[in-house]
């Protein structure tokens, strides 16, 4: 029989009759809910106890801390420290744990109050996900991340001058399109960029695998994981350069320039084609090439080749803008580090120069310094392929050399002829132009003695110090300095070889050459490792057939021929790359030292334009003249003019 409502109510009231009388009888709670409330209350009490205990331990240890971090809540921490001090006093009095009294607070009460406040703060931290961490101290202001960057990755087997010249062309194009250039020297056969040059302060430039080309760069590189695109022409852009060389001008913008972060892919042909369109007037370049071909025809008809090029021939007007851009870049980037600076000071002391001299004007003959760079070694394998002959569609490549010329008497005489012409120009003395009529070496030497007689007489009348001009010889051949001293014109100069300082590195190189000779290994021929596009083959600027050193910088690169000729003393790229890295860095530091001193202290330079190092020296020489406010600089090349690209232009 179903229960009546009255019966149900009676059962409900009787079931709660055991509850305390202060609970309203109309309230009913399920047992599971009561258990949950009890559990939550116990958990909260336990959490509060643990937080208070940790806060108390922190307070007790606060007086023993030797170095304090910066906390986010200084007011709370100050109160806790002050409470700890009073608590210590209470403990020393023996009444720290007495019962609570009504009235003024005791030391123990203040301690507990401090513990409570600290515990509440920690409890709030626990509720938010963990204990509060000390705030970081403010860091030195870092540079912002660059919006547009080009990453230049050094190759692992090319020469120093070749790679740095390539870097300057990449930087010139990158700056034109608003990029900041950074360097990755991970695979460089010369070590790291910082082995020779200064880097920005670490406080404003955090640790990064990439160094800035400009030590005063206004921003820092993005993360190494940033996606980068190739700095390379597309096939369509490359074809347009080849088929329409005169229709593209400085307004041209390659597709890669639309990306924020790119990396150098070693597309040398595309780079040089872009460089020439941006910074060289194409119509003037075509006219220069026509003049080159006319001069080449004259040589083929029997006209004597000049001993050296004059200043205007060494740097044609058409290349002045490109030269200026690259010299400014190298002037900013070429900042030797402390190790190289010490070596620079030692060489300057040996040469007898300092920062007090004013180049050129107002100097006596004995005050003048002529820097001479002689590149021998494996350069003879390609030197004949760098020049106007590469522009001619009818001229055939020269045959493989049967013998290495080395530093002959005739070549040494040409160096002296350029040095005498430079000194006469600096002293405003009569100077004859390079002779184009056939002359023997003896005739040339007699003519040089006559040209140098005026300043030689001035020098002989001076009694103070050294009266002869100084000829500072930088050469990859350690024996070149003796050849210059033994030459008859050596009596007119004080000849100093930079290789005479730091002979230990040269000795290591000679030992390596002897070791290779004992093993019977031949001197390896040089191979061109740059990337070449198939669509460029047979096409050059202006429609001419391009060989090695083509004017447009994007013709077919001919391989250096095999030869049985012995590589003369001097730099050999293959042998150098076999040396231990430490030896390569030591040798390269001497190289950077020599370039730094001669470009900044010399009054005149005599180089070979076919050498990458010679062309790099011209850029440095111009940069240092600009820094000193000297517009005038005497530069002579013995073979070809300065050109900005990988091939003759």
C-alpha positions in Angstrom: 0.0 0.0 0.0 1.6 3.3 -1.0 2.8 5.6 1.7 0.8 8.8 2.4 2.5 12.2 2.3 2.2 12.5 6.0 4.1 9.2 6.5 6.9 10.4 4.1 7.3 13.6 6.0 7.5 11.8 9.4 10.3 9.5 8.0 12.2 12.5 6.8 12.0 14.3 10.1 13.0 11.2 12.0 16.0 10.6 9.8 17.5 14.0 10.6 16.7 13.9 14.3 20.3 13.1 15.1 21.7 16.3 13.6 22.7 19.2 15.9 19.8 21.4 16.8 21.3 24.6 15.2 20.9 23.2 11.7 17.5 24.1 10.3 15.3 21.0 10.0 14.2 22.0 6.5 17.8 21.7 5.2 18.9 18.3 3.8 22.3 17.6 2.4 23.5 14.5 0.6 26.4 12.7 2.3 28.6 12.9 -0.8 28.3 16.7 -0.8 29.3 16.9 2.8 32.4 14.7 2.2 33.4 17.0 -0.7 33.1 20.1 1.5 35.2 18.5 4.2 37.9 17.5 1.7 38.1 20.9 0.1 38.4 22.5 3.6 41.2 20.2 4.6 43.0 20.8 1.3 42.8 24.6 1.7 44.0 24.3 5.3 47.0 22.2 4.3 47.9 24.5 1.4 47.7 27.5 3.7 50.0 25.7 6.3 52.6 24.8 3.6 52.6 28.3 2.2 53.0 29.9 5.7 55.8 27.5 6.5 57.7 28.3 3.3 57.2 32.0 3.9 58.5 31.7 7.4 61.6 29.9 6.3 62.2 32.6 3.7 61.9 35.2 6.4 64.3 33.4 8.8 66.9 33.0 6.0 66.6 36.6 4.6 69.1 38.0 7.1 71.8 35.5 5.9 71.5 36.2 2.2 74.6 37.6 0.6 73.2 38.9 -2.7 69.6 40.0 -3.2 67.6 39.7 -6.5 65.2 42.3 -7.6 61.7 41.3 -6.4 58.4 42.3 -7.9 56.9 43.3 -4.6 59.4 45.4 -2.7 57.0 46.6 -0.1 56.0 43.1 1.0 59.6 42.0 1.1 60.8 45.0 3.2 58.1 44.2 5.8 59.1 40.6 5.9 62.8 41.6 6.5 61.9 44.0 9.3 59.7 41.3 11.0 62.6 38.9 10.8 64.8 41.4 12.7 62.3 41.7 15.6 61.7 38.0 15.7 65.5 37.4 16.2 65.4 39.8 19.1 62.5 37.9 20.7 64.3 34.6 20.3 67.4 35.9 22.0 65.1 37.1 24.9 63.7 33.6 25.4 60.1 34.7 25.2 59.5 34.3 21.5 57.0 31.4 21.9 55.1 32.6 25.0 51.3 32.7 25.0 49.4 35.5 23.3 48.8 38.5 25.5 46.2 41.3 25.0 47.8 44.7 24.5 50.9 45.8 22.6 52.1 43.3 20.0 55.2 41.3 21.0 58.1 40.3 18.8 56.6 36.9 18.3 53.3 38.4 17.2 55.1 40.7 14.7 57.0 37.7 13.4 53.8 35.7 12.9 52.2 38.7 11.2 55.1 39.0 8.8 54.9 35.2 8.2 51.2 35.5 7.6 51.6 38.4 5.0 54.4 36.5 3.2 52.4 33.3 3.3 49.4 35.0 1.8 51.5 36.4 -1.0 52.9 32.9 -1.6 49.4 31.4 -1.5 48.3 33.9 -4.1 51.2 32.8 -6.2 50.3 29.1 -5.7 46.8 29.9 -6.9 48.2 31.6 -10.0 50.3 28.6 -10.9 53.5 28.7 -8.9 55.8 30.6 -6.6 56.9 34.0 -7.7 60.3 34.3 -9.4 62.7 37.1 -8.8 62.4 39.7 -11.6 65.3 40.0 -14.0 67.6 42.9 -13.7 67.3 45.3 -16.5 69.6 44.5 -19.4 71.6 46.8 -21.6 69.6 48.0 -24.5 69.8 45.7 -27.5 69.6 46.7 -31.1 66.4 46.0 -32.9 66.1 43.2 -35.4 66.8 44.2 -39.0 63.8 44.2 -41.3 65.8 43.3 -44.4 69.1 41.3 -44.3 71.5 39.6 -46.7 73.5 36.7 -45.3 76.9 36.3 -47.1 78.3 32.8 -46.7 82.1 32.6 -47.3 83.4 29.8 -49.5 85.9 27.3 -48.3 88.7 27.4 -50.8 89.0 30.7 -52.6 91.6 33.4 -52.0 91.2 36.2 -49.4 91.2 39.0 -51.9 88.8 37.3 -54.3 86.3 36.5 -51.5 86.4 39.9 -49.9 86.0 41.6 -53.3 83.0 39.4 -54.0 81.6 40.4 -50.6 81.9 44.1 -51.4 80.0 43.6 -54.6 77.2 41.7 -52.8 77.1 44.5 -50.2 76.9 47.2 -52.8 73.9 45.6 -54.4 72.3 44.8 -51.1 72.7 48.3 -49.7 71.2 49.7 -52.9 68.0 47.7 -52.2 68.0 48.6 -48.5 69.5 45.4 -46.9 71.9 45.1 -44.0 74.7 42.6 -44.7 75.7 39.9 -42.2 78.5 37.3 -42.5 78.6 33.6 -42.0 82.2 32.4 -41.9 81.5 28.9 -40.7 83.1 27.3 -43.7 85.7 30.0 -44.6 89.2 28.6 -45.2 90.5 31.7 -43.4 88.7 31.1 -40.1 86.3 33.6 -38.8 85.8 37.3 -39.7 86.6 38.2 -36.1 90.0 36.6 -36.4 91.0 39.8 -38.3 88.4 42.5 -37.7 86.5 44.0 -34.9 82.9 43.2 -34.1 80.2 45.3 -32.4 80.1 45.4 -28.5 78.4 42.3 -27.1 76.2 44.5 -24.9 74.3 45.9 -27.9 74.8 42.9 -30.2 73.9 39.6 -28.6 75.7 36.4 -29.4 75.0 35.3 -32.9 76.6 33.0 -35.5 76.5 35.9 -38.0 78.7 39.0 -37.8 77.7 42.3 -39.3 79.8 43.6 -42.2 79.6 47.1 -40.7 80.7 47.1 -37.0 78.3 50.1 -36.5 75.3 48.3 -38.0 72.0 49.9 -36.6 70.3 46.5 -36.1 70.9 42.8 -35.4 70.2 39.8 -37.5 67.0 37.7 -37.0 67.0 34.2 -35.6 69.2 31.7 -37.4 66.1 29.7 -38.0 64.5 32.5 -40.1 63.6 31.4 -43.6 65.8 32.9 -46.2 65.5 33.1 -50.0 68.2 32.8 -52.6 70.0 36.0 -53.8 70.0 34.8 -57.4 68.5 35.9 -60.7 65.6 33.9 -62.0 66.1 32.2 -65.4 63.9 34.9 -67.1 65.9 37.7 -65.5 69.2 36.0 -66.6 67.9 35.6 -70.1 66.9 39.3 -70.2 70.4 40.4 -69.2 72.0 38.3 -71.9 69.6 39.2 -74.8 69.0 42.9 -74.0 72.2 44.2 -72.2 71.5 47.9 -72.8 67.8 48.0 -72.1 68.0 47.4 -68.3 69.1 50.3 -66.1 69.4 51.2 -62.5 65.6 51.0 -62.1 65.8 47.3 -62.5 64.7 45.4 -59.4 65.3 41.6 -59.3 62.8 39.2 -57.9 64.9 38.3 -54.8 64.8 42.0 -53.7 61.1 41.6 -52.9 62.1 39.2 -50.0 63.0 40.5 -46.5 65.7 38.0 -45.7 68.0 36.4 -48.4 71.3 34.6 -48.6 74.1 34.7 -51.1 73.9 31.7 -53.4 77.2 32.4 -55.3 75.4 33.3 -58.5 78.5 35.3 -59.6 77.2 35.9 -63.2 73.9 37.2 -62.0 75.5 39.4 -59.3 78.0 41.0 -61.7 75.3 41.6 -64.3 73.1 43.3 -61.7 76.1 45.3 -60.4 77.0 46.7 -63.8 73.4 47.7 -64.5 73.1 49.5 -61.2 76.4 51.4 -61.0 78.0 51.5 -64.5 76.8 53.5 -67.5 76.3 50.9 -70.2 76.9 53.2 -73.2 80.2 54.4 -71.7 81.2 50.9 -70.9 80.6 49.9 -74.6 82.8 52.8 -75.7 85.5 51.7 -73.3 85.4 48.2 -74.8 85.7 49.6 -78.3 88.8 51.5 -77.2 90.2 48.3 -75.7 89.8 46.5 -79.0 91.5 49.3 -80.9 94.5 49.1 -78.5 94.6 45.4 -78.9 94.8 45.6 -82.6 97.7 48.1 -82.3 99.6 45.6 -80.1 99.0 42.8 -82.6 100.5 45.0 -85.3 103.7 45.3 -83.3 103.2 48.3 -81.1 105.2 48.0 -77.8 103.1 47.3 -74.7 103.6 50.2 -72.1 105.5 49.3 -68.9 102.6 50.5 -66.7 99.3 52.3 -66.9 98.9 56.0 -65.9 96.6 57.0 -63.1 93.6 57.7 -65.4 94.1 54.5 -67.3 94.3 52.5 -64.0 90.9 53.8 -62.9 88.7 54.7 -66.0 86.1 57.4 -65.4 83.3 54.9 -66.2 84.1 52.9 -63.1 84.4 55.8 -60.7 80.9 55.5 -59.2 81.3 51.7 -58.6 84.8 52.3 -57.2 83.5 54.9 -54.8 80.8 52.7 -53.5 83.0 49.7 -52.9 85.8 51.8 -51.3 83.3 53.3 -48.8 82.1 49.8 -47.8 85.6 48.5 -47.4 86.5 51.6 -45.4 83.7 50.8 -42.9 84.3 47.1 -42.7 88.1 47.1 -42.6 88.6 47.7 -38.8 91.4 45.4 -37.6 91.0 43.8 -34.2 93.5 44.2 -31.3 95.8 41.4 -32.5 96.1 42.8 -36.0 96.5 46.4 -34.6 99.5 45.3 -32.6 101.1 43.8 -35.7 100.3 47.0 -37.7 102.1 49.1 -35.1 105.1 46.8 -35.3 105.3 47.1 -39.1 104.8 50.9 -39.0 107.7 51.2 -36.6 109.8 49.1 -38.9 108.9 51.3 -41.9 109.5 54.5 -39.9 105.9 55.9 -40.4 103.4 57.1 -37.9 100.1 58.9 -37.9 101.8 62.3 -37.7 102.7 62.4 -41.4 100.6 64.2 -44.0 100.7 62.2 -47.2 102.1 63.8 -50.4 102.0 67.5 -50.2 105.0 69.3 -48.6 107.1 66.1 -48.2 110.8 65.6 -49.0 111.9 62.6 -51.1 113.0 60.9 -47.9 109.5 61.2 -46.4 107.7 59.4 -49.3 106.6 55.9 -49.1 105.7 53.8 -52.2 103.7 50.6 -51.5 104.4 47.9 -54.1 102.4 44.7 -54.4 104.0 41.8 -56.4 101.7 38.8 -57.0 103.5 35.7 -58.2 102.8 32.1 -57.3 99.9 30.5 -59.3 98.7 33.8 -60.7 100.6 33.3 -63.9 98.2 30.5 -64.8 95.4 33.1 -65.5 97.1 36.5 -65.8 97.3 36.4 -69.6 93.5 35.8 -69.7 92.6 38.9 -67.8 92.6 41.9 -70.1 91.2 43.4 -73.4 92.0 40.1 -75.3 89.0 38.5 -73.5 86.7 41.1 -75.2 87.7 40.2 -78.8 85.4 37.8 -80.6 88.3 36.9 -83.0 91.2 36.4 -80.6 91.9 32.9 -79.5 92.8 32.1 -75.9 96.6 32.2 -75.3 98.3 28.9 -75.3 99.2 27.2 -71.9 102.3 28.7 -70.4 105.4 26.6 -70.9 107.4 28.3 -68.2 106.6 30.4 -65.2 107.9 34.0 -65.7 108.5 34.7 -62.1 110.1 38.0 -61.1 112.3 38.8 -64.1 114.6 41.7 -64.5 112.3 43.3 -67.0 109.3 43.0 -64.7 111.2 44.4 -61.8 112.2 47.4 -64.0 108.6 48.0 -64.8 107.8 48.2 -61.1 110.6 50.7 -60.6 109.4 52.7 -63.6 105.9 53.1 -62.0 107.4 54.0 -58.6 109.6 56.7 -60.2 106.7 58.1 -62.1 104.6 58.3 -58.9 107.3 60.1 -57.0 107.9 62.6 -59.7 104.2 63.3 -59.8 104.0 63.8 -56.0 107.0 66.1 -56.0 105.7 68.0 -59.1 108.7 67.1 -61.1 108.8 66.4 -64.9 107.7 62.8 -65.6 107.7 61.2 -69.0 104.8 59.0 -70.1 105.4 55.3 -70.3 107.4 54.6 -73.5 105.7 52.7 -76.3 108.8 52.3 -78.4 110.9 49.1 -78.3 113.5 49.4 -75.6 115.9 47.0 -74.0 116.0 46.6 -70.2 119.3 48.5 -70.1 117.8 51.4 -72.0 114.8 51.5 -69.7 117.1 51.6 -66.6 119.1 54.4 -68.0 115.9 56.4 -68.6 114.8 55.7 -65.1 118.1 57.0 -63.6 117.6 60.2 -65.6 114.0 60.7 -64.5 114.9 60.1 -60.8 118.0 62.4 -60.9 116.2 65.6 -59.7 114.8 64.1 -56.5 118.0 62.1 -56.1 120.0 65.3 -56.0 117.6 66.8 -53.5 118.0 63.7 -51.3 121.8 63.8 -51.4 121.8 67.4 -50.2 119.8 66.5 -47.1 121.7 65.5 -44.0 118.9 64.7 -41.7 117.9 61.0 -41.5 117.1 58.8 -44.5 117.2 60.8 -47.7 115.9 58.2 -50.1 112.2 57.3 -50.6 111.1 54.1 -49.0 109.8 51.3 -51.2 107.7 48.9 -49.1 107.4 45.6 -50.9 104.5 43.3 -50.2 104.8 40.0 -52.1 103.7 36.4 -51.8 107.3 35.5 -52.8 109.6 35.9 -49.8 112.6 36.2 -52.1 111.2 39.2 -54.1 112.8 41.8 -51.7 116.3 40.6 -52.6 115.5 40.9 -56.3 114.4 44.5 -55.8 117.5 45.3 -53.7 119.9 43.8 -56.3 118.3 45.8 -59.2 120.3 48.9 -60.2 117.4 51.1 -59.3 117.5 49.7 -55.8 120.2 52.3 -55.0 117.6 55.1 -55.4 115.3 53.6 -52.7 115.3 52.2 -49.2 113.8 48.8 -49.9 111.9 47.1 -47.1 110.1 43.8 -47.4 107.0 43.3 -45.3 107.7 39.5 -45.4 110.9 40.1 -43.4 108.7 40.6 -40.4 106.8 37.4 -39.4 109.2 35.0 -41.1 108.0 32.1 -39.0 104.8 31.8 -41.0 106.7 31.9 -44.2 109.0 29.2 -42.9 106.0 27.0 -42.2 104.7 27.5 -45.8 108.1 26.6 -47.2 108.2 23.5 -45.1 104.8 22.5 -46.4 106.0 23.0 -50.0 109.0 20.8 -49.3 106.8 18.1 -47.8 104.5 18.1 -50.8 107.6 17.9 -53.1 109.0 14.8 -51.2 105.6 13.1 -51.6 105.9 13.7 -55.3 102.7 15.6 -55.5 102.4 18.1 -58.3 101.3 21.6 -57.9 97.6 21.4 -58.5 96.1 23.5 -61.2 93.5 26.0 -60.2 89.9 25.4 -60.9 87.1 27.8 -60.9 84.5 26.8 -58.4 81.9 29.4 -58.9 78.4 28.5 -60.0 77.8 29.2 -63.8 74.5 29.2 -65.5 74.1 27.2 -68.7 72.0 29.9 -70.4 74.9 32.3 -70.2 77.3 30.2 -72.3 78.5 31.9 -75.4 76.8 35.2 -74.6 78.5 38.3 -73.4 77.7 42.0 -72.9 77.4 43.7 -76.3 77.1 40.5 -78.1 80.8 39.7 -77.9 82.0 36.1 -77.3 83.0 35.9 -73.7 86.0 34.1 -72.3 87.6 34.3 -69.0 87.4 37.8 -67.8 84.5 38.7 -70.1 83.3 42.3 -70.0 79.8 41.6 -69.0 80.7 39.2 -66.3 78.4 36.5 -67.5 80.1 34.7 -70.4 81.5 31.2 -70.5 84.3 30.7 -67.9 87.1 28.8 -69.5 89.0 26.3 -67.4 92.5 27.2 -66.5 94.7 25.0 -68.8 97.0 22.2 -67.6 100.6 23.0 -67.7 103.8 21.3 -66.7 105.4 24.6 -65.7 106.6 24.8 -62.1 104.5 27.1 -60.0 106.9 29.9 -59.0 107.6 30.9 -55.4 104.6 32.6 -53.9 101.0 31.9 -52.9 99.5 28.7 -54.1 95.9 28.3 -53.3 95.8 24.5 -53.2 98.9 24.3 -50.9 97.5 27.0 -48.6 94.3 25.2 -48.0 96.2 22.1 -46.9 97.8 24.0 -44.1 96.4 23.7 -40.5 93.8 26.3 -39.7 95.9 28.0 -37.1 98.7 28.5 -39.7 96.3 29.9 -42.3 95.0 32.4 -39.8 98.5 33.5 -38.8 99.5 33.9 -42.4 96.3 35.8 -43.2 96.8 38.2 -40.3 100.1 39.2 -41.8 98.4 39.7 -45.1 95.7 42.0 -43.5 98.5 43.8 -41.6 100.3 44.6 -44.8 97.2 45.8 -46.6 96.3 47.9 -43.7 99.7 49.6 -43.4 100.3 50.2 -47.1 96.8 51.5 -47.8 96.9 53.9 -44.9 100.6 55.0 -44.9 101.8 54.9 -48.5 101.8 58.0 -50.6 101.6 55.9 -53.8 100.7 52.4 -54.8 102.1 50.2 -57.6 100.1 47.0 -58.2 98.8 44.7 -60.9 95.2 45.2 -61.8 94.9 41.5 -62.8 95.3 40.6 -59.1 92.3 40.5 -56.8 94.6 41.8 -54.0 95.9 44.6 -56.2 92.3 45.8 -56.9 91.4 45.5 -53.2 94.4 47.6 -52.3 93.2 50.3 -54.6 89.9 50.4 -52.8 91.5 50.5 -49.3 93.9 53.2 -50.5 91.0 55.4 -51.7 89.1 54.8 -48.4 92.0 55.9 -46.3 92.7 59.0 -48.4 89.1 60.0 -47.9 89.4 59.6 -44.2 92.4 61.9 -44.1 90.9 64.4 -46.4 93.4 63.6 -49.2 91.8 63.5 -52.6 95.0 62.9 -54.4 96.5 59.4 -54.5 99.0 58.1 -57.0 98.1 54.6 -58.2 99.7 52.7 -61.1 98.9 49.3 -62.5 101.4 47.3 -64.4 99.0 45.3 -66.6 95.2 45.9 -66.5 92.9 48.6 -65.2 90.7 48.3 -62.1 87.4 46.6 -62.8 84.7 45.7 -60.3 83.5 42.3 -61.5 84.9 38.7 -61.3 85.8 38.9 -65.0 87.5 41.7 -66.9 85.1 44.5 -67.7 
